[in-house]
Amino acid sequence: MKLVFTFCFLFMFCLPVLAGEHSLQPGGFYIGQAPAGSHAFYGDRPLQMTADNHFLLGFGRDANLQQKISLVDARGVETLLTLQLHPRSYKIERINGISKKMMEPSASSLLRIRNEAEQAWKARQRLSSLIDFSEPFIWPLKGRISGIYGSQRVLNGEPRRPHFGIDIVAPTGTPVVAPAGGIVSLTHSGMFFSGKTLIIDHGFGLSSSFLHLSKILVKQGQHVRQGDKIALVGSSGRVTGPHLDWRLNWFEQRLDPALWVPPMKP
């Protein structure tokens, strides 16, 4: 038996915690609460529940504007809930005259890139019972923002991968702190694109990635608390200057970190 409700009835069944209207957009997220005794599903994915039945899901850059969650109660009755996302646009930059060598890594580099991408993918697939994702996030670093989520370059007429993080400019050696608590799920001394790379698991499939570091100050498996110093800004990997590239993932979905933090203050 299936019951269908749209978002206007959602608050009878799901009580949002962190996810306000600004988070209901591509790149955003939703934290809700299912009725006691119910199970929640996002497509074929069962959603992990806290002790009081809260769950988390995130939406990719190009997510459909209608997202559905199904709640199944102890009797097997399914309630279908619809989240209506707000549309958003992204900054597109077109650059011509780039050499082919700069655009196409060598065969050996491509093999390295694939291996490193698999390591990062595995770290982001970690499903833990940590609930650090539920605390309000803080900025891992303060500085001038030079790159934003979702922006994309078109080089010589060829669309490149969108930028999935937020770039914060700071001098090499500037401390980076944990935006929320969690477990260090990956440290890497030097990836082809992202250089020294650190990933922290915040629980329920949510993870932070910190790229282009000059030094990593924590070890894999270590528990960190919000505000702990975890790394130093650098310019490792394929970049032109020192900055932090901070990214957020819900499993394979790439989220906008700016939706998790308040406006940056000096």
C-alpha positions as CSV (number, residue, x, y, z in Angstrom):
1,M,0.0,0.0,0.0
2,K,1.4,3.4,-1.0
3,L,0.4,6.9,0.1
4,V,1.7,9.9,-1.8
5,F,2.3,13.3,-0.2
6,T,4.0,16.3,-1.7
7,F,6.4,18.6,0.2
8,C,3.5,20.7,1.7
9,F,2.6,17.7,3.9
10,L,6.2,16.7,4.6
11,F,6.4,18.4,8.0
12,M,3.7,16.1,9.3
13,F,6.2,13.3,9.0
14,C,9.7,14.8,8.7
15,L,11.0,17.4,11.0
16,P,14.0,19.3,9.4
17,V,17.0,19.9,11.6
18,L,19.8,21.7,9.6
19,A,18.2,21.7,6.2
20,G,16.4,25.0,5.6
21,E,14.9,26.3,2.4
22,H,18.4,27.4,1.2
23,S,19.6,23.8,1.3
24,L,16.8,22.5,-0.9
25,Q,18.6,23.0,-4.2
26,P,21.1,21.1,-6.4
27,G,24.3,20.8,-4.3
28,G,22.2,21.0,-1.2
29,F,21.1,18.5,1.4
30,Y,18.2,17.5,3.6
31,I,18.1,16.2,7.2
32,G,14.7,14.9,8.3
33,Q,13.0,12.7,10.9
34,A,10.9,9.7,10.1
35,P,8.1,8.5,12.3
36,A,9.1,6.0,15.0
37,G,9.4,2.5,13.7
38,S,9.6,3.6,10.1
39,H,12.4,3.0,7.6
40,A,13.4,5.6,5.0
41,F,14.6,5.0,1.4
42,Y,16.1,7.3,-1.2
43,G,15.5,5.3,-4.4
44,D,17.0,1.9,-3.8
45,R,19.3,3.2,-1.0
46,P,18.1,2.6,2.6
47,L,18.8,5.7,4.7
48,Q,20.7,5.2,7.9
49,M,18.8,6.4,11.0
50,T,19.9,8.0,14.3
51,A,18.5,6.8,17.6
52,D,15.6,9.3,17.2
53,N,15.0,8.5,13.5
54,H,16.8,11.4,11.8
55,F,18.3,10.7,8.4
56,L,20.5,12.6,5.9
57,L,20.6,12.8,2.1
58,G,22.4,15.1,-0.4
59,F,21.8,16.3,-3.9
60,G,24.4,16.5,-6.7
61,R,25.2,19.6,-8.8
62,D,22.7,18.6,-11.6
63,A,20.1,16.8,-9.4
64,N,16.5,16.7,-10.6
65,L,14.4,19.4,-9.0
66,Q,12.0,16.8,-7.6
67,Q,13.4,14.4,-5.1
68,K,11.5,11.5,-3.6
69,I,11.9,9.8,-0.2
70,S,9.8,6.8,0.8
71,L,8.9,6.0,4.4
72,V,7.8,2.5,5.2
73,D,6.1,1.9,8.6
74,A,6.0,-1.3,10.6
75,R,2.8,-2.4,8.8
76,G,4.6,-2.1,5.4
77,V,2.6,1.0,4.4
78,E,4.8,3.3,2.2
79,T,4.5,7.1,2.3
80,L,6.1,8.8,-0.6
81,L,7.4,12.3,0.1
82,T,8.4,14.8,-2.5
83,L,11.1,17.5,-2.0
84,Q,10.9,20.4,-4.4
85,L,14.4,21.8,-5.0
86,H,15.0,25.4,-6.1
87,P,16.8,25.8,-9.4
88,R,20.2,27.4,-9.5
89,S,22.7,28.6,-12.1
90,Y,26.5,28.2,-12.3
91,K,29.3,30.4,-13.5
92,I,30.6,29.3,-16.9
93,E,34.0,30.5,-18.1
94,R,35.2,30.0,-21.7
95,I,38.9,30.0,-22.5
96,N,40.4,29.3,-25.9
97,G,44.0,28.8,-27.1
98,I,45.0,26.2,-24.4
99,S,47.7,23.7,-25.7
100,K,46.6,20.1,-26.2
101,K,49.4,19.0,-23.8
102,M,47.9,20.9,-21.0
103,M,44.5,19.4,-21.6
104,E,45.4,15.8,-22.0
105,P,47.5,13.9,-19.4
106,S,49.8,11.1,-20.6
107,A,48.8,7.5,-20.5
108,S,50.9,6.8,-17.4
109,S,49.3,9.9,-15.7
110,L,45.8,8.7,-16.6
111,L,46.5,5.3,-14.9
112,R,47.7,7.1,-11.8
113,I,44.7,9.4,-11.8
114,R,42.3,6.4,-12.0
115,N,44.0,4.7,-9.1
116,E,43.9,7.8,-6.9
117,A,40.3,8.5,-7.8
118,E,39.4,4.9,-6.7
119,Q,41.1,5.5,-3.3
120,A,39.1,8.7,-2.8
121,W,35.9,7.0,-4.0
122,K,36.3,4.2,-1.4
123,A,36.9,6.7,1.4
124,R,33.8,8.6,0.5
125,Q,31.6,5.4,0.4
126,R,32.3,4.8,4.1
127,L,29.1,4.4,6.0
128,S,29.6,5.0,9.7
129,S,27.3,5.7,12.7
130,L,29.0,9.0,13.5
131,I,26.6,11.9,14.0
132,D,29.1,14.7,13.7
133,F,27.3,15.8,10.5
134,S,24.4,17.1,12.7
135,E,26.5,19.8,14.4
136,P,26.6,23.3,12.8
137,F,29.7,23.4,10.6
138,I,32.4,26.1,10.8
139,W,34.8,27.3,8.1
140,P,38.0,25.3,7.9
141,L,39.8,28.4,6.9
142,K,39.1,32.1,6.5
143,G,40.3,34.1,3.5
144,R,39.4,35.3,0.0
145,I,37.2,32.9,-1.9
146,S,38.6,32.4,-5.4
147,G,36.5,29.5,-6.6
148,I,32.9,28.4,-6.0
149,Y,30.9,25.2,-6.2
150,G,29.4,24.3,-9.6
151,S,31.5,26.7,-11.7
152,Q,32.8,25.2,-15.0
153,R,35.4,26.1,-17.6
154,V,35.0,25.4,-21.3
155,L,38.5,25.0,-22.8
156,N,38.9,25.3,-26.6
157,G,35.1,24.7,-26.8
158,E,35.3,21.5,-24.7
159,P,33.4,21.5,-21.3
160,R,35.6,20.4,-18.5
161,R,34.6,18.9,-15.2
162,P,32.8,21.4,-12.9
163,H,34.5,22.6,-9.8
164,F,32.9,20.7,-6.9
165,G,34.4,22.6,-4.0
166,I,35.1,26.1,-2.6
167,D,38.6,27.6,-3.0
168,I,39.9,29.8,-0.1
169,V,43.2,31.7,-0.8
170,A,45.7,31.8,2.1
171,P,49.5,31.7,2.4
172,T,51.3,28.4,2.4
173,G,51.4,27.0,6.0
174,T,48.2,28.6,7.1
175,P,46.4,26.2,9.5
176,V,43.3,24.3,8.4
177,V,40.8,23.2,11.0
178,A,38.1,20.5,11.0
179,P,34.8,22.1,10.1
180,A,33.1,19.3,12.1
181,G,34.2,16.3,14.0
182,G,34.8,12.9,12.5
183,I,37.3,10.1,11.6
184,V,40.2,10.6,9.2
185,S,39.3,8.1,6.4
186,L,42.1,9.0,3.9
187,T,45.5,10.7,3.9
188,H,47.5,10.9,0.7
189,S,51.0,12.3,0.3
190,G,50.5,13.6,-3.3
191,M,47.7,12.9,-5.8
192,F,48.1,14.0,-9.4
193,F,45.4,16.7,-9.4
194,S,44.8,17.4,-5.7
195,G,48.3,17.0,-4.2
196,K,48.4,16.2,-0.5
197,T,44.8,15.2,0.2
198,L,42.9,14.6,3.4
199,I,39.3,13.1,3.8
200,I,37.3,13.2,7.0
201,D,34.2,11.1,7.6
202,H,31.5,13.0,9.5
203,G,29.0,10.1,9.5
204,F,26.0,8.8,7.6
205,G,27.9,9.1,4.3
206,L,29.0,12.7,4.6
207,S,32.7,13.5,4.2
208,S,34.9,16.5,3.8
209,S,37.9,16.6,1.4
210,F,40.8,19.0,1.8
211,L,43.0,19.4,-1.3
212,H,46.4,21.0,-2.3
213,L,47.8,20.9,1.3
214,S,51.4,21.5,2.2
215,K,51.3,19.2,5.3
216,I,48.8,16.8,6.8
217,L,48.8,16.9,10.6
218,V,46.5,13.9,11.4
219,K,46.7,10.2,10.7
220,Q,44.3,7.8,9.0
221,G,41.8,6.4,11.6
222,Q,42.3,9.3,14.0
223,H,39.2,10.9,15.6
224,V,39.2,14.7,15.3
225,R,36.9,17.3,16.9
226,Q,35.5,20.4,15.4
227,G,38.2,23.1,15.3
228,D,41.1,20.8,15.6
229,K,44.1,21.7,13.5
230,I,44.3,19.1,10.8
231,A,46.5,20.4,8.0
232,L,48.4,23.4,6.5
233,V,47.5,25.2,3.3
234,G,49.7,24.6,0.3
235,S,49.9,24.5,-3.5
236,S,50.5,20.8,-4.1
237,G,49.0,19.1,-7.1
238,R,47.8,20.9,-10.3
239,V,47.3,24.4,-9.0
240,T,48.9,27.8,-9.7
241,G,49.1,29.1,-6.1
242,P,48.5,28.3,-2.4
243,H,44.9,27.8,-1.4
244,L,42.5,25.3,0.2
245,D,40.0,23.5,-1.9
246,W,37.3,22.2,0.5
247,R,34.8,19.7,-0.8
248,L,31.8,17.9,0.7
249,N,30.4,14.5,-0.4
250,W,27.3,12.5,0.5
251,F,28.6,9.2,-0.8
252,E,29.1,9.9,-4.6
253,Q,27.0,13.1,-4.6
254,R,29.1,16.2,-4.5
255,L,27.6,18.9,-2.3
256,D,28.2,22.7,-2.0
257,P,30.2,23.3,1.2
258,A,28.9,26.9,1.3
259,L,25.4,25.6,2.2
260,W,26.8,24.1,5.5
261,V,28.4,27.2,7.0
262,P,27.3,30.7,7.9
263,P,28.5,33.7,5.9
264,M,32.3,34.1,6.4
265,K,33.2,36.9,8.8
266,P,36.7,38.4,9.0
